[in-house]
Amino acid sequence: MERVNDYMNKMYIAIGDKLINPDLVFGGREGHLRMAREIGVALADFTEKEQRELLTSSYSSIYVRGCRLKPILNNDEWIAEMKKGYNKWIKHKNKSN
């Protein structure tokens, strides 16, 4: 799962203060949901096993850390939004083929 861990660490670094700054696009509840959907799109870059790992680990490794341990979403909401982002990407990909 080295690829998944590497991705999660890089995403955590890239997020910076984007989840805790209310003036940025990822601030607040709707912004946090948007972040989950955008990270969900990245699931397409991983194998099924890696996707499961990313879905189960990203809440704590990316989101909770990115919120400085004060998350707005719970784990189930985070995973559901990641799946929405992934499914939307798949639908778009299939539509454009």
N, C-alpha and C positions, 0 to 999 in steps of 0.2 A: 504494500500500500504506500510505497514511497512516493509515487506520483501524486496520490491524493493528499498526503501530508505536505508535500512541497507546494501544491496548489493552495491548500488552506492557509499555510504560512504566508505565502505571497499575497493572497487576498486579504488577510488580516492586516498586513503592512500597507497594502494599497488603500484600504478603507480609511485608515487614519482616524480623523475625527468626524467623518461624514455621517455617522449614525448618531452622534451626540450633539451635533451642531444643528439646531432647529431651523436655521436659515438656509441650509443646503438641501438639495433635491432628495437626499435620503434621510432627512430629519423627520421626526414624528412617526406615528403609526403607519401612515400611508407610504412614507419613504422607506420604512423598514420592510414593509410588504414588497415594495418595488425591488429593494436590494435582494430579497429572497428569490424573487422571480428571475432577476438577472443572473444570479448565481446558478439558479436552476438550469438556465440555458447551457451552462458549461457541462452539465451532465452528459451531453452528447459527445464530449471529448474523451469519455472514459468507458471502460468495459462495464458490463453489468455488475460484476463484483465490486469494482471501484465505485460505481454509482451508489450501490447500497452503503458502502463505507462513507461516501461523501454525504449522503442523506442522513445517516445516523450520527456523524461526527461534526458536521459543519455548524450545528447550532451552538455547541460549546466552543469549538475551535475558532470559528470565525465570528459568529453573531454575538454571543455573550461577551467575548473578549472585546469586540468592536464597540459594544455598548458600555464598556468599562464596568462590567458586571451588573448593569442595571437594564436588563432587557425589557422591552415593551411586549414583545410576542412570546408565546410559550413554544415549546418544542414542536407540538403538533401543528400550530399555525405556520411556523417556519417551514416545516417539511411540506405541508400542503401548498404553500406558495411556491416553493422550489419546483414541485411537481407541475404546478400550473405553468410556470415559465418554460419548463422542459416540453410539456405537451403542446403549448402554443408554438414553440419553435419547430417541433416535429410536424404539426399541422401546416405551418407556413412552408416548411421544406417540401413536404409532399405536394402541396398546392402549386409550388413553383416548378416542379419537375414534370 
